[in-house]
Amino acid sequence: MRDLDETDMAILRLLGEDARRPYSDIAEEVGLSGPAVSDRVQRLREAGVIKRFTVDVDRSQLRAGVPVFVRVSGVTGAVDELEARIGDADAVEHVFVTADAEIWFYARAQLRNVRRWLDGLVGDVDGVEYAVTLIDDVEWHPSLDGAEFALTCAECGNTVDSEGESATVDGDLYHFCCPSCRSRFEERYDRLEEGA
């Protein structure tokens, strides 16, 4: 386990601009060899910093509906259920839950059926209200500027440094700041498994 350095951050920025950029091109930018970049990307994936590589599709070229931004309020008792339902809808691309239990989401809806679609999506939850904003233009610029990357302990939330440990528990990778946190986490997990 090691801390992320400036080279890791540069690699992440370059992949954020173009996830299909060849490692040889990245290597030229950061002053490493192609295999060294490949090793670093693999370590970032294993550490869970890079979760997946994706594609950013210009849906306006596909006639994929009208872009809308929707604010859903009044969902206090059903936030988790509604977040999952909205996230599973085919037209929804991004879902955000605010600290005051509102759900905001970005979707591509059919122009003539927006209200009917939203009523079917959220209308059966008591007290729910929604507001729809038609989006004129969308640009996404993922940025790592101003971000500090640090792995956090799954048990106590402290920063994981070079003394930390990682463990795969039931197929998921977790990071710990010390062996005692790892042990407590695994013991609690085992107790929960036994009780389930």
N, C-alpha and C positions, 0 to 999 in steps of 0.2 A: 504494500500500500504506500503510495507516495502522493504528495500534494501536486496539484496541477501547476505547471509552470507557464511562462510566456509562450513557449512553443506550442503547448497544448491549446492555449487560448487562440493562437494564430490559426492553428489547424481547424479549430471549431468555427472560427469566423469564416474561413475559406469554404468549409463544407456548408455553412449556413447560406452562403451566396450561391453555391452550386454543389449539391450533394453528389453529382456525378463527375465532378472534377477529378481527373486522373491523379493518383498519388505522386506521379513523377512531376506534374505541374505544381502540386502543393510543396513537394520537396524543394523545388527551385525557389519558391517564395520564402520558405522557412529555414533553408540552409541545411537540410538533411538529405539522406538518400531516400529513394522510393520505398525500399523495404523498412527503413526506420519509421517512415510516416505510417506505413501499414501496421507496424507493431504498435505504434501509439494509438491509432484509431481502434485497433483491436482491444487494447487495454481500456480505452475510454468506453467501449461497448461493454466489456466485462464488468467495469465499475458502475455501469448504469447511467453514466453521463450522457452517452448517446443511446437513445432508446430505439430509434429506427431511422431509416432514410425514407424520404417521401418525395412526392412530386407536387408542384404547385400548378394546378390546371387553370387556365383562363377560361372559366365556364361561359363567359359571354360569347366565346367562339363556338360553343356547343348548343346554344339556345336552351340552356338548362334552367330557365325560369328567371324570375325577377329577384334581385337581391334585396332582402329585408332584414332589418334589425328589430327584434321583438323584446320588449320588457314585460315580464310576467310578475305580477305582485299578488299579495294575499295568499301565498302558498305556505305559510309558516309550518303547518303540520305535515305537509306532503312534499317538502323540498327534495328529499332523496329520491322518492318515487318519481316525481315529475322530472327531475334532472335526468334520470335514467331513460324515461320515456321519450323526452325531447331529444336526448343524445342518440337514441336508436332510430329516430325518424330519418328516412333517406335524404330529405332535402336539407337537413341541418348539418352545417359544417363546423361551427364552434359554439360551445355552451359555457357560460360563465355564471357562477353563483356568488352573489355579493354577501357581505357580512350581515346585512340586514334581511337576509332570506328572500331576496329577489333573484329571479333567473333571467338572464339576458342571453339571447342567442342570435346567431347569424345564420340565415338560411336562404335558399333559392326556392321561391314559391311560384306556383302558377298564378298569373295575374288575376284571372277571373275567379279564382277559388281560394283566395287568401283567408278570408273570414271563415269559410266552411272548413278549410284545412286546420286553422287554429282552433276552432270550436271542437273539432274532432280530436285534436292533440291535447288540449288543456281544459276544455269546457266542462268536463264532468267532475272537476275538483271544486268543491264548495268554496266560495269567496274569491275565486281567482279572477283577476282582471288583467287585461293585456293591452299594450299600446304598440302599434306597428309604425316603423319608420322606413320609408322607401329609400334605398341606398342609391346614390348617383354614381359613385366610383369607389372602387376598393383597391387598395394597395397593401401589400404585406411586406414589411422589411424587418425580418428577424435580426436582432442585434445583440451582441454580447457586450457592447460598451456599457460601462458602469456596473456590470455584473461581476460579482465575485463568486467563483465556484469553490465550494467546499462540501465535502461529503459530511452528512450529519449522522450521528449515532441513532440507530433505530430504537434504542432503549431509552436514552436520556436526552437526546437532542443536541449534545455537545458536538463540536467539530471533530472529525476524524482526521488524525494526522498520520505521520509515518509509523507511529506505534500502534495504529489501529489494526483491526482484523475484519475480514469479510467472511460470510457464511451463506450457503444456500440452504434455505429452509422451505421444504415443501415446494421446490421448484422456483422460488423467488430469491433474488440476491439481496442480502442485507449487509449494512456496514455498521461497525461498532468501534467506539473509541478505545475500548480496553477489553481484556478477557472477561472481567467480571460482568460487564454489561451484556456481552454475548451470552454468558452462562445464564444470567437472569432472564434474558429474552427467550432463550431456548427452553428453559424450565417452565416459564409461563405459557409458552406455546404448547408444550407437551401437556400441561394441565388442562388447557382449553380443548385440545384434541381429545383427551380422555373423557372430558365432560360432555362433548358433543354427541 
